[in-house]
């Protein structure tokens, strides 16, 4: 009898174990299949967000170590993310507008860097002018390449790598200057301007003293200008911040080939440039004044060109939305 009781008890325990296993096994197998299916769908992706989404759902999953390595690899190879960056850019409409930063190497060596999309311009108080190219940029890090085009350090090249913390960037750079040094390294830091100045849709620009004025109209990422004397051309924006305004002029038509650079600062009212400076390709220089918005009518059209009094144009301002190292504008 006792032996029968033991057999029955063992049978009962076996039934309980089998029943419990049957109750838990299907969900576990189901979860494994779901995880494998998700991984198979992203395992060849070049988008780090796909791997982050996997880790959000399976932080301790079978493929979690691989997902973490893929994220690190993509962060170190920005070219693999270029398609994503291009898609993000294409999702925005309108023309680009500049974003400015103050870049420093030490306490008394600071420059103004201005970016329009992935390309930029750097200017130092000592006269150096550099072309800048953004090779990588995300919420955590940046890589910027510098090539000095004019000034005392023409020919210098450098690569700046830094980590971003909000609007501040800090890191190291390596520079080379033929005939001077090779692979010289140092530290740099920068502050991104938080509120870039919006580009006006229409501006009125006059030399000082006033002789022949012109009207500038924003069109497809640049200003088209028409002077009261019939001269016309384009103005591309290299910088447009409170502290630094830079326009590059290129004429066409009967004055084709003429170029000039206009520099100035925006007034406290935010709707004019007072006492700006210009220099042209012929070695001439002078001053100019510009106005827009409420100040547009403050610059009259001078007489002497048989022109009617100007009709004040009504144009919507270009509204710009910040995007790191680029701003997307719409009108």
PANU-144299 format. One record per residue: z, y negated, x of N, C-alpha, C, O in turn; residue in three letters. Coordinates in steps of 0.2 Angstrom, whole numbers, padded with zeros to 4 digits, always signed. Atoms other than C-alpha are relative to their C-alpha. Example, Ala and Ser with C-alpha at 12.3 -4.5 7.8 and 13.67 -1.06 7.14 Angstrom:
+0000+0006+0004+0039+0022+0062+0000-0006+0004+0003-0005+0009Ala;-0001+0006-0004+0036+0005+0068+0003-0005-0004+0004-0011-0001Ser;
This chain:
+0000+0006+0004+0000+0000+0000+0000-0006+0004-0004-0011+0003Unk;+0000+0006-0004+0004-0012+0014-0006-0001+0004-0008-0006+0005Unk;+0006+0001-0004-0012-0008+0023-0005-0003-0005-0009-0007-0003Unk;+0005+0003+0004-0022-0012+0007+0002-0007-0001-0003-0011-0002Unk;-0002+0007+0001-0012-0028+0005-0003-0004+0006-0005-0010+0005Unk;+0002+0003-0006-0017-0033+0023-0008-0001+0000-0011-0006+0001Unk;+0008+0000+0001-0036-0029+0019-0001-0005-0005-0006-0009-0004Unk;+0001+0005+0005-0035-0039+0004+0001-0008+0002-0003-0012+0001Unk;-0002+0007-0003-0027-0054+0013-0005-0002+0005-0008-0008+0005Unk;+0005+0001-0005-0040-0053+0027-0006-0002-0004-0010-0007-0002Unk;+0006+0002+0004-0054-0053+0014+0000-0007-0003-0005-0010-0004Unk;-0001+0007+0003-0047-0068+0005-0001-0006+0005-0004-0011+0004Unk;+0001+0005-0005-0046-0078+0021-0007-0001+0002-0009-0006+0003Unk;+0007+0000-0002-0063-0073+0026-0005-0004-0006-0009-0008-0004Unk;+0004+0003+0006-0070-0079+0008+0002-0008+0001-0003-0012+0000Unk;-0002+0007+0000-0060-0096+0010-0004-0003+0006-0007-0009+0005Unk;+0004+0003-0006-0068-0099+0028-0007-0001-0002-0010-0006+0000Unk;+0007+0001+0002-0085-0095+0022-0002-0005-0005-0007-0009-0005Unk;+0001+0005+0005-0083-0106+0007+0000-0007+0002-0003-0011+0000Unk;-0001+0006-0003-0077-0120+0017-0006-0002+0004-0008-0008+0004Unk;+0006+0002-0005-0091-0119+0030-0006-0002-0005-0010-0006-0003Unk;+0005+0001+0004-0103-0118+0016+0000-0007-0003-0005-0010-0005Unk;-0001+0006+0004-0096-0134+0008-0002-0006+0005-0004-0011+0003Unk;+0001+0005-0004-0097-0144+0024-0007+0000+0004-0009-0005+0007Unk;+0006+0000-0004-0112-0138+0033-0006-0004-0002-0009-0007+0002Unk;+0006+0004+0003-0126-0145+0022+0000-0007+0002-0005-0010+0005Unk;+0000+0007-0001-0121-0163+0024+0000-0001+0008-0004-0006+0010Unk;+0000+0001-0007-0118-0161+0043-0008+0001+0002-0010-0003+0006Unk;+0007-0001-0002-0136-0154+0045-0004-0005-0003-0009-0007+0001Unk;+0003+0005+0003-0142-0167+0033+0000-0006+0005-0005-0010+0006Unk;-0001+0006-0004-0135-0181+0044-0004+0001+0007-0007-0004+0009Unk;+0003-0001-0006-0142-0173+0060-0008-0001-0001-0011-0004+0003Unk;+0007+0001+0001-0159-0172+0052-0002-0007-0001-0007-0010+0002Unk;+0001+0007+0001-0158-0190+0047+0000-0004+0006-0004-0009+0007Unk;+0000+0004-0006-0153-0196+0064-0006+0002+0004-0009-0003+0007Unk;+0006-0002-0004-0167-0186+0072-0006-0003-0002-0011-0006+0001Unk;+0006+0003+0003-0180-0193+0060+0000-0007+0002-0005-0010+0003Unk;+0000+0007-0001-0174-0211+0063-0002-0001+0008-0006-0005+0010Unk;+0002+0000-0007-0175-0208+0082-0007+0001+0002-0010-0003+0006Unk;+0007-0001-0001-0192-0201+0081-0004-0005-0002-0010-0007+0001Unk;+0004+0006+0003-0198-0216+0072+0000-0006+0005-0004-0011+0004Unk;-0001+0006-0005-0192-0228+0086+0000+0001+0007+0000-0003+0011Unk;-0001-0002-0007-0192-0218+0102-0005-0003+0005-0004-0004+0011Unk;+0005+0003-0004-0208-0227+0108+0000-0007-0001-0005-0010+0001Unk;+0001+0007+0002-0204-0244+0102+0002-0004+0006+0005-0002+0011Unk;-0002+0005-0005-0204-0259+0113+0004-0006-0002+0005-0011+0001Unk;-0004+0005+0003-0193-0269+0102+0008+0002+0000+0009+0007-0002Unk;-0007-0002-0001-0174-0269+0107+0003+0000-0007+0008+0004-0007Unk;-0004+0000+0006-0169-0273+0089-0001+0007-0004+0004+0009-0007Unk;+0000-0007+0003-0175-0255+0084+0005+0004+0002+0008+0008-0001Unk;-0005-0004-0003-0163-0247+0096+0007-0003-0002+0012+0001-0003Unk;-0006+0002+0003-0149-0259+0090+0001+0002-0007+0007+0004-0008Unk;-0001-0002+0007-0152-0254+0072+0002+0007+0000+0006+0009-0004Unk;-0003-0007-0001-0150-0236+0078+0007+0001+0001+0011+0005-0002Unk;-0007+0000-0003-0134-0239+0087+0005-0003-0006+0011+0000-0006Unk;-0005+0003+0006-0127-0249+0071+0001+0006-0004+0007+0006-0007Unk;-0001-0006+0005-0130-0233+0061+0003+0006+0003+0007+0009+0000Unk;-0003-0006-0003-0125-0220+0074+0002-0002+0007+0000-0001+0012Unk;-0003+0002-0006-0114-0228+0087+0002+0005+0005+0002+0004+0011Unk;-0002-0006-0004-0109-0211+0094-0005+0005-0001-0004+0011+0000Unk;+0005-0005+0001-0125-0203+0090-0003+0004+0006-0001+0002+0012Unk;+0003-0004-0005-0135-0190+0100-0004-0004+0005-0004-0003+0011Unk;+0005+0004-0005-0147-0203+0107+0003-0006+0001-0001-0011+0004Unk;-0003+0006-0002-0135-0217+0109+0000-0002+0007-0002-0008+0008Unk;+0001+0002-0007-0135-0217+0128-0007-0002+0002-0008-0007+0005Unk;+0007+0002-0001-0154-0217+0128-0001-0007-0003-0005-0011+0000Unk;+0001+0006+0004-0154-0231+0115+0003-0006+0004-0001-0011+0005Unk;-0003+0006-0004-0142-0242+0126-0005-0001+0007-0005-0007+0009Unk;+0004+0001-0006-0153-0239+0142-0007-0003-0002-0009-0008+0002Unk;+0006+0003+0002-0169-0244+0132+0001-0007-0001-0003-0011+0001Unk;-0001+0007+0001-0161-0260+0127+0001-0004+0006-0002-0009+0007Unk;-0001+0003-0007-0156-0264+0145-0007-0001+0003-0008-0006+0007Unk;+0006+0001-0003-0173-0260+0151-0005-0005-0003-0008-0009+0001Unk;+0004+0005+0003-0182-0271+0138+0003-0007+0002-0001-0012+0003Unk;-0003+0006-0002-0170-0285+0143-0002-0002+0007-0002-0008+0008Unk;+0002+0002-0007-0175-0284+0161-0008+0000+0001-0010-0002+0006Unk;+0007+0000+0000-0194-0283+0157-0003-0004-0006-0005-0001-0011Unk;+0002+0004+0006-0199-0298+0146-0007+0001-0002-0009+0000-0008Unk;+0007-0001+0002-0217-0293+0147-0001+0005-0006-0005+0004-0010Unk;+0000-0005+0005-0213-0278+0136+0002-0003-0007+0001+0000-0012Unk;-0002+0003+0006-0206-0290+0123-0005-0006-0002-0004-0009-0007Unk;+0004+0005+0002-0221-0302+0123-0003+0000-0007-0004-0005-0010Unk;+0003-0001+0006-0229-0295+0108+0005-0002-0006+0002-0005-0011Unk;-0005+0002+0005-0213-0298+0098+0000-0008+0000+0001-0011-0005Unk;-0001+0007-0001-0212-0316+0105-0006-0003-0003-0006-0008-0007Unk;+0006+0003+0003-0230-0319+0100+0000+0001-0008-0002-0004-0011Unk;+0000-0001+0007-0227-0312+0083+0005-0006-0003+0003-0008-0009Unk;-0005+0005+0002-0212-0324+0081-0004-0007+0000-0003-0011-0005Unk;+0003+0007+0000-0223-0339+0086-0005+0000-0005-0006-0006-0008Unk;+0005+0000+0005-0237-0334+0074+0003-0001-0007+0000-0003-0011Unk;-0004+0000+0007-0224-0333+0060+0001-0007-0002+0003-0009-0008Unk;-0002+0007+0001-0221-0352+0062-0007-0004-0001-0012-0002+0002Unk;+0006+0004+0000-0234-0365+0057+0001-0007+0003+0007-0009+0004Unk;+0000+0007-0003-0238-0382+0064-0001+0000+0007-0001+0005+0010Unk;+0001+0001-0007-0239-0390+0081+0006+0001+0004+0012-0001+0001Unk;-0006+0000-0004-0227-0388+0095+0002-0007+0002-0002-0012+0002Unk;-0002+0006-0003-0216-0402+0101+0005+0002+0005+0008+0007+0006Unk;-0004-0001-0006-0206-0404+0117+0008+0001-0001+0010-0002-0006Unk;-0008-0001-0001-0188-0398+0121+0002-0002+0007-0002+0000+0011Unk;-0002+0002-0007-0179-0406+0135+0006+0003+0002+0011+0004-0002Unk;-0007-0002-0003-0165-0401+0147+0001-0004+0006-0004-0006+0009Unk;-0002+0003-0006-0156-0409+0161+0002+0006+0005+0007+0010+0003Unk;-0001-0006-0005-0157-0397+0176+0003-0003+0006+0001-0008+0009Unk;-0003+0002-0006-0146-0399+0191+0001+0005+0005+0002+0011+0004Unk;-0002-0004-0005-0144-0392+0208+0005-0004+0005+0003-0007+0009Unk;-0005+0004-0003-0128-0399+0215+0002-0006-0005+0000-0006-0011Unk;-0003+0006+0004-0119-0415+0209-0005-0006-0001-0005-0009-0006Unk;+0004+0006+0000-0132-0428+0213-0008+0002+0001-0012-0003+0003Unk;+0007-0002+0000-0149-0419+0212-0002+0003-0007-0002+0009-0008Unk;+0001-0002+0007-0153-0418+0193-0007-0002-0002-0010-0007+0001Unk;+0007+0002+0002-0170-0418+0185-0001+0001-0008+0004+0004-0011Unk;+0001-0001+0007-0177-0419+0167-0006+0005-0001-0011+0004+0002Unk;+0006-0005+0001-0187-0403+0162-0001-0001-0007+0003+0000-0012Unk;+0002+0000+0007-0197-0404+0146-0005+0005-0001-0010+0006+0003Unk;+0004-0006+0002-0205-0389+0138-0004-0001-0006-0001-0004-0011Unk;+0004+0000+0006-0220-0388+0126-0002+0007-0001-0007+0009+0003Unk;+0002-0007+0000-0221-0370+0121+0003+0003+0006+0009+0002+0008Unk;-0002-0004-0006-0220-0359+0136-0001-0004+0007+0001-0002+0012Unk;+0002+0004-0006-0226-0373+0148+0004-0006+0000+0006-0009-0005Unk;-0004+0006-0001-0216-0388+0155-0002-0004+0005-0006-0003+0010Unk;+0001+0005-0005-0215-0403+0166+0007-0002+0003+0012-0003-0001Unk;-0006+0002-0003-0201-0407+0178+0000-0006+0004-0005-0007+0008Unk;+0000+0006-0004-0197-0424+0185+0007-0002+0003+0012-0001+0000Unk;-0006+0001-0004-0184-0429+0198+0000-0008+0002-0006-0011+0003Unk;-0001+0007-0002-0178-0447+0202-0003-0002+0006-0006-0007+0007Unk;+0003+0001-0007-0184-0445+0220-0008+0000+0000-0011-0001+0005Unk;+0007+0000+0000-0202-0443+0214-0004+0006-0001-0010+0007-0002Unk;+0003-0006+0001-0205-0425+0213-0002+0002-0007+0001+0000-0012Unk;+0003-0002+0006-0216-0418+0199-0002+0007+0000-0006+0009+0005Unk;+0002-0007-0001-0217-0400+0195-0003+0003-0007-0001+0000-0012Unk;+0002-0004+0006-0226-0388+0183+0005+0005-0001+0007+0009+0004Unk;-0005-0006+0002-0214-0376+0174-0003+0005-0005-0007+0003-0009Unk;+0002-0005+0004-0218-0360+0166+0006+0005-0002+0009+0007+0002Unk;-0005-0004+0003-0206-0350+0155-0002+0007+0000-0007+0009-0004Unk;+0002-0007+0000-0208-0332+0160+0004+0005-0004+0002+0010-0006Unk;-0005-0004+0004-0193-0325+0150+0005-0005-0004+0007-0009+0000Unk;-0005+0004+0003-0182-0333+0137+0003+0004-0006-0001+0006-0011Unk;-0003-0003+0006-0170-0325+0124+0007-0003-0001+0009-0008+0003Unk;-0007+0003+0001-0152-0329+0118+0005+0001+0005+0010-0003+0006Unk;-0005-0002-0006-0144-0322+0134-0003-0003+0007+0002-0004+0011Unk;+0002+0001-0007-0155-0326+0149-0007-0004+0000-0011-0004-0005Unk;+0006+0003-0001-0170-0336+0155-0003+0001+0007+0001+0002+0012Unk;+0004+0000-0006-0183-0335+0169-0005-0005+0000-0009-0005-0004Unk;+0004+0006+0000-0192-0351+0174-0003+0000+0007+0000+0000+0012Unk;+0004+0001-0006-0206-0353+0187-0002-0007+0001-0004-0010-0003Unk;+0001+0007-0002-0208-0370+0196-0005+0000+0006-0005+0003+0010Unk;+0005+0002-0005-0223-0377+0206+0000-0007+0000-0003-0010-0004Unk;+0001+0007-0001-0222-0394+0213-0007-0002+0001-0010+0000+0006Unk;+0007+0002-0001-0238-0403+0211-0001-0007+0003-0006-0007+0007Unk;+0000+0007-0003-0235-0421+0217+0007-0002+0003+0012+0001+0001Unk;-0006+0002-0002-0222-0430+0226+0002+0003+0007-0002+0006+0010Unk;-0001-0002-0007-0213-0427+0243+0001+0007+0001+0000+0009+0007Unk;+0000-0008-0001-0211-0408+0240-0006+0003-0003-0005+0009-0005Unk;+0006-0004+0003-0228-0404+0234-0002+0006+0004-0001+0006+0010Unk;+0001-0007-0003-0232-0386+0237+0006+0005-0001+0005+0011+0000Unk;-0006-0004+0001-0214-0380+0234-0001+0004-0006-0003+0002-0012Unk;-0001-0005+0006-0212-0365+0222+0007+0003+0000+0010+0004+0005Unk;-0007-0003+0001-0196-0358+0215+0000+0004-0006-0004+0003-0011Unk;-0002-0004+0006-0190-0345+0202+0007-0001-0001+0012+0000+0003Unk;-0007+0002+0002-0175-0350+0192+0002+0006-0005-0001+0007-0010Unk;-0002-0005+0004-0165-0336+0184+0007-0002-0002+0011-0004+0002Unk;-0006+0002+0002-0150-0339+0173+0002+0003-0006-0002+0006-0010Unk;-0003-0002+0006-0138-0334+0159+0001-0006-0004+0003-0011-0002Unk;-0001+0006+0005-0137-0344+0143+0006+0001-0004+0008+0007-0006Unk;-0006+0000+0005-0121-0348+0134-0001-0006-0004+0001-0012-0002Unk;+0001+0005+0005-0125-0358+0119-0006-0005+0003-0011-0003+0004Unk;+0005+0005-0002-0134-0374+0125+0000-0001+0008-0003-0005+0011Unk;-0001+0001-0007-0129-0372+0143-0003+0007+0004-0002+0012+0001Unk;+0003-0006-0004-0138-0361+0157+0002-0001+0007+0003-0007+0009Unk;-0002+0001-0007-0132-0357+0174-0002+0007+0004-0003+0012+0001Unk;+0002-0006-0004-0138-0345+0188-0002-0002+0007+0000-0007+0010Unk;+0002+0001-0006-0147-0344+0204-0008-0001+0000-0012+0001-0004Unk;+0007+0000-0001-0164-0349+0211-0002+0001+0007+0002+0001+0011Unk;+0002-0002-0006-0175-0344+0225-0007-0005+0001-0011-0004-0003Unk;+0006+0005-0001-0188-0357+0233-0003+0001+0007+0000+0004+0011Unk;+0004+0000-0006-0201-0357+0246-0004-0006+0001-0007-0009-0004Unk;+0004+0006-0001-0210-0372+0254-0004+0001+0007-0001+0000+0012Unk;+0004-0001-0006-0224-0369+0266+0001-0005+0006+0001-0011+0004Unk;-0001+0004-0005-0220-0376+0283+0007-0003+0001+0009-0006+0005Unk;-0007+0002+0000-0202-0379+0279+0005+0006-0001+0010+0006+0004Unk;-0004-0006+0000-0193-0363+0273-0003+0005-0005-0008+0004-0009Unk;+0002-0005+0004-0195-0347+0264+0006+0004-0003+0011+0005+0000Unk;-0005-0004+0003-0185-0338+0251+0007-0003+0000+0012+0000+0002Unk;-0006+0003+0000-0171-0351+0251+0003+0000-0007+0000-0001-0012Unk;-0003-0001+0007-0158-0348+0237+0006-0005-0001+0008-0008+0004Unk;-0006+0005+0002-0145-0359+0228+0002+0001-0007-0001+0006-0011Unk;-0002+0000+0007-0137-0362+0212-0002-0005-0004-0004-0011-0002Unk;+0003+0006+0004-0143-0372+0197+0004+0001-0007+0006+0007-0009Unk;-0002+0000+0007-0137-0376+0179-0003-0005-0004-0006-0010-0001Unk;+0004+0005+0004-0144-0385+0165+0003+0000-0007+0007+0004-0009Unk;-0002+0001+0007-0140-0392+0147-0006-0001-0004-0010-0006-0002Unk;+0005+0001+0005-0152-0390+0133+0001-0006-0005+0007-0006-0008Unk;-0001+0005+0005-0154-0406+0122+0001+0003-0007-0004+0007-0009Unk;-0001-0003+0006-0147-0401+0106-0004-0003-0006-0005+0001-0011Unk;+0003+0003+0005-0156-0413+0095-0006-0004+0002-0006-0010+0003Unk;+0006+0004-0003-0174-0417+0101-0002-0005-0005-0001-0004-0012Unk;+0003+0005+0004-0182-0432+0094-0006+0002-0004-0011+0005-0001Unk;+0005-0001+0004-0194-0430+0080-0006-0004+0002-0006-0010+0003Unk;+0006+0004-0002-0212-0435+0084-0003-0003-0006-0003+0000-0012Unk;+0003+0003+0006-0219-0448+0072-0007+0002-0001-0011+0003+0003Unk;+0006-0001+0001-0234-0445+0063-0006-0005+0002-0011-0003+0003Unk;+0005+0006-0001-0242-0462+0066+0004-0005+0005+0010-0007+0003Unk;-0003+0005-0004-0238-0475+0080-0005-0005+0001-0011-0004+0001Unk;+0004+0006-0002-0244-0492+0084+0002-0002+0008+0008-0003+0009Unk;-0002+0002-0007-0245-0496+0103-0004-0006+0003-0010-0006+0002Unk;+0003+0006-0003-0248-0512+0112+0002-0001+0007+0008+0000+0009Unk;-0002+0002-0007-0248-0518+0130+0004-0006+0000+0004-0010-0005Unk;-0004+0006-0001-0236-0531+0136-0002-0004+0006-0002-0002+0011Unk;+0001+0003+0007-0241-0545+0134-0005+0003-0004-0010+0006-0002Unk;+0004-0003+0005-0250-0540+0118-0007-0003+0001-0008-0009+0001Unk;+0007+0002+0000-0269-0540+0120-0004+0004-0005-0005+0002-0010Unk;+0004-0004+0004-0278-0525+0113+0005+0006-0002+0007+0010+0003Unk;-0005-0005+0003-0267-0513+0102-0004+0006-0002-0010+0006-0002Unk;+0003-0006+0002-0271-0495+0097+0005+0003-0005+0011+0002-0005Unk;-0003-0004+0005-0266-0484+0083+0000+0008+0002-0006+0010+0003Unk;+0000-0007-0002-0260-0466+0087+0002+0004-0006+0006+0003-0009Unk;-0001-0004+0006-0261-0452+0074+0001+0007+0003-0004+0010+0006Unk;-0001-0007-0002-0254-0435+0076-0005+0005-0003-0006+0005-0009Unk;+0005-0005+0002-0267-0421+0075-0001+0006+0004-0003+0005+0010Unk;+0001-0006-0003-0267-0403+0080+0004+0000+0007+0001+0002+0012Unk;-0004-0001-0006-0253-0404+0093-0001-0006+0005+0001-0005+0011Unk;+0001+0006-0005-0258-0421+0101-0001-0006-0004-0002-0006-0010Unk;+0002+0006+0003-0261-0439+0097-0007-0002+0001-0009-0002+0007Unk;+0006+0003+0000-0278-0446+0093+0001-0008+0000+0004-0010-0005Unk;-0001+0008+0000-0279-0465+0097-0007-0003-0001-0012-0001+0002Unk;+0005+0004+0001-0291-0478+0092+0002-0007+0002+0006-0010-0002Unk;-0002+0007-0001-0290-0495+0100-0004-0005-0004-0009-0004-0007Unk;+0003+0005+0004-0294-0511+0092-0007-0003+0003-0011-0006-0001Unk;+0006+0002-0003-0308-0514+0104-0005+0006+0000-0011+0006+0003Unk;+0004-0005+0000-0316-0497+0100+0001+0006+0005-0002+0011+0004Unk;-0002-0005-0004-0309-0487+0114+0004+0006-0003+0008+0004-0007Unk;-0004-0006+0003-0303-0469+0109+0001+0005+0005-0002+0005+0011Unk;-0001-0005-0005-0296-0454+0117+0006+0004-0003+0008+0004-0009Unk;-0005-0004+0002-0281-0442+0116+0006-0002+0004+0006-0004+0010Unk;-0007+0000-0004-0262-0443+0121+0003+0007-0001+0005+0008-0007Unk;-0004-0006+0000-0254-0427+0125+0008-0002+0002+0009-0006+0006Unk;-0007+0002-0001-0235-0427+0124+0003+0005+0005+0003+0011+0005Unk;-0003-0004-0005-0226-0421+0140+0008+0000-0001+0011+0004+0001Unk;-0007+0000+0001-0209-0427+0135+0001-0006-0006-0002-0011-0006Unk;-0001+0005+0005-0202-0436+0119+0008+0001-0002+0009+0004-0007Unk;-0007+0000+0001-0183-0438+0120+0003-0007+0000-0001-0012+0002Unk;-0003+0007+0000-0171-0453+0119-0001-0003+0007-0002-0009+0008Unk;+0000+0003-0007-0170-0454+0138-0007+0001+0004-0008-0003+0009Unk;+0007-0001-0004-0188-0449+0143-0006+0001-0005-0006+0007-0008Unk;+0006+0000+0004-0204-0452+0134-0006+0000+0005-0007-0005+0009Unk;+0006+0000-0004-0220-0447+0143-0006+0003-0003-0006+0008-0007Unk;+0006-0002+0003-0238-0447+0137-0005+0000+0005-0005-0004+0010Unk;+0006+0000-0005-0254-0442+0146-0006-0002-0004-0008+0001-0009Unk;+0006+0003+0003-0269-0452+0141-0007+0003+0003-0007+0003+0009Unk;+0006-0002-0002-0287-0446+0142-0005-0003-0005-0005-0001-0010Unk;+0006+0004+0004-0302-0457+0136-0006+0005-0001-0007+0009+0003Unk;+0007-0002+0001-0318-0451+0129-0005-0005-0003-0002-0011-0004Unk;+0005+0006+0002-0334-0460+0123-0002-0004+0006-0003-0002+0012Unk;+0003+0004-0005-0339-0475+0133+0005-0001+0006+0003-0003+0011Unk;-0005+0001-0006-0323-0475+0144+0002+0007+0002+0008+0008+0005Unk;-0002-0007-0002-0323-0456+0147+0001+0001+0007-0002-0002+0011Unk;-0002+0000-0007-0314-0451+0163+0006-0004+0002+0009-0003+0007Unk;-0006+0004-0002-0301-0464+0162+0006+0004-0002+0006+0006-0008Unk;-0007-0003+0002-0283-0457+0162+0005-0005+0002+0005-0009+0006Unk;-0006+0004-0001-0266-0464+0162+0006+0003-0002+0006+0008-0006Unk;-0006-0003+0001-0248-0460+0161+0005-0005-0003+0006-0010+0000Unk;-0004+0005+0003-0236-0469+0149+0007+0003+0000+0008+0009-0002Unk;-0007-0002-0001-0217-0468+0152+0004-0005-0003+0003-0011-0003Unk;-0004+0004+0002-0203-0475+0143+0006+0003-0003+0007+0009-0002Unk;-0006-0003+0003-0186-0473+0133+0000-0003-0007-0003-0008-0009Unk;+0000+0001+0007-0184-0473+0114+0006-0005-0001+0012-0004+0002Unk;-0005+0005+0002-0174-0488+0107+0006+0003-0004+0005+0008-0006Unk;-0006-0002+0004-0157-0487+0099-0001+0001-0007+0002+0005-0010Unk;+0002+0000+0007-0165-0489+0082-0004+0007-0001-0005+0009-0007Unk;+0003-0006+0001-0175-0473+0085-0007+0000-0002-0010+0005-0004Unk;+0007+0000+0003-0192-0480+0080-0004-0005+0004-0009-0008+0002Unk;+0004+0004-0004-0199-0489+0095+0001+0001+0007+0007+0004+0009Unk;+0000-0001-0008-0202-0489+0114-0001-0007+0002-0006-0011+0001Unk;+0000+0007-0002-0198-0506+0122+0000+0000+0008+0003+0004+0011Unk;+0001+0001-0007-0203-0511+0140-0002+0007+0003+0001+0009+0008Unk;+0003-0005-0003-0212-0495+0143-0005-0001+0006-0007-0007+0007Unk;+0005+0002-0006-0223-0493+0159-0006+0005+0000-0005+0011-0003Unk;+0006-0004-0001-0240-0486+0162-0003-0001+0007-0003-0006+0010Unk;+0004+0001-0006-0251-0482+0177-0006+0004-0001-0006+0009-0005Unk;+0006-0003+0001-0269-0477+0177-0003+0003+0006-0001+0002+0012Unk;+0003-0004-0005-0281-0467+0187-0004-0005+0005-0006-0003+0011Unk;+0003+0005-0004-0288-0483+0195+0005-0004+0004+0004-0008+0008Unk;-0005+0003-0003-0271-0488+0202+0003-0006-0003+0007-0009+0000Unk;-0003+0006+0004-0267-0501+0189+0006+0002-0003+0007+0008-0004Unk;-0007-0002+0003-0250-0502+0181+0001-0006-0005-0001-0012-0004Unk;-0002+0005+0005-0242-0512+0167+0005+0002-0005+0009+0007-0003Unk;-0005-0001+0005-0230-0512+0152-0003+0001-0007-0009-0001-0008Unk;+0002-0001+0007-0232-0507+0134+0006+0001-0005+0012+0002-0003Unk;-0004+0000+0005-0223-0507+0118-0003+0005-0006-0008+0004-0007Unk;+0003-0004+0005-0224-0494+0104+0005+0000-0006+0011-0001-0005Unk;-0004+0000+0006-0217-0493+0086-0003+0004-0005-0009+0006-0006Unk;+0002-0005+0006-0217-0481+0071+0005-0001-0005+0010-0005-0005Unk;-0005+0000+0005-0208-0479+0055+0001-0007-0003-0004-0011-0004Unk;-0002+0007+0002-0199-0495+0049-0002-0005+0004-0003-0011+0002Unk;+0002+0005-0005-0204-0504+0065-0008+0000+0000-0010-0005+0004Unk;+0007+0000-0001-0223-0500+0063-0003-0007-0001-0007-0009+0003Unk;+0003+0006+0001-0227-0517+0056+0002-0006+0004+0000-0011+0004Unk;-0002+0005-0005-0218-0526+0070-0005-0002+0005-0004-0007+0009Unk;+0005+0001-0005-0233-0525+0081-0007-0002-0004-0010+0003-0006Unk;+0006+0002+0003-0248-0535+0074-0006+0002+0004-0006+0003+0010Unk;+0007-0001-0003-0266-0532+0077-0002-0007+0003-0003-0012-0001Unk;+0002+0006-0003-0272-0546+0089-0007-0002-0003-0011+0002-0005Unk;+0007+0002+0002-0287-0557+0084-0005+0001+0006-0003+0003+0011Unk;+0005+0000-0005-0303-0558+0094-0005+0006+0000-0009+0006+0004Unk;+0005-0006+0000-0311-0541+0089-0003+0000-0007-0006+0006-0009Unk;+0003+0000+0006-0317-0546+0072+0002+0005-0005-0002+0008-0008Unk;-0003-0005+0004-0305-0534+0064+0004-0002-0006+0007-0008-0005Unk;-0004+0002+0006-0297-0535+0047+0007+0001+0002+0009+0005+0006Unk;-0007-0001-0001-0278-0536+0046+0001+0008-0001-0002+0011-0006Unk;-0001-0008+0001-0271-0518+0048+0003+0002-0006+0008-0002-0009Unk;-0004-0003+0006-0266-0508+0033+0005+0005+0003+0003+0010+0007Unk;-0005-0004-0003-0250-0500+0037-0001+0007-0003+0000+0008-0009Unk;+0001-0007+0003-0253-0481+0036+0006+0003-0002+0012+0001+0000Unk;-0006-0004+0003-0242-0470+0026-0001+0007+0003-0005+0011+0000Unk;+0000-0007-0003-0239-0454+0036+0007+0003+0000+0012+0000+0001Unk;-0006-0003+0000-0226-0441+0034+0002+0002+0007-0003+0004+0011Unk;-0002-0002-0007-0216-0438+0050-0001+0007+0001-0001+0011-0003Unk;+0000-0007-0002-0218-0422+0060+0007+0002+0000+0011-0001+0004Unk;-0007-0003+0000-0202-0412+0056+0000+0006+0005-0004+0011+0004Unk;-0001-0005-0005-0197-0401+0071+0006+0004-0001+0011+0002-0002Unk;-0006-0005+0000-0186-0385+0071+0001+0003+0007-0004+0006+0009Unk;-0001-0002-0007-0178-0380+0087-0001+0008+0000+0001+0011-0004Unk;+0001-0007-0002-0183-0363+0095+0000+0000+0007-0004-0004+0011Unk;-0001+0001-0008-0177-0360+0113-0006-0001+0004-0010+0004+0004Unk;+0006+0002-0004-0189-0368+0125-0006-0002-0004-0011-0003-0001Unk;+0006+0002+0004-0200-0372+0110+0003-0003-0006+0008-0001-0008Unk;-0002+0002+0006-0199-0382+0094-0006+0000-0004-0012-0002-0002Unk;+0006-0001+0005-0211-0378+0079+0001-0006-0005+0006-0007-0008Unk;+0000+0006+0004-0216-0394+0070-0005+0001-0006-0010+0005-0005Unk;+0004+0000+0006-0224-0396+0053+0000-0007-0003+0004-0011-0002Unk;+0000+0006+0003-0230-0411+0044+0000+0000-0008-0001-0005-0011Unk;
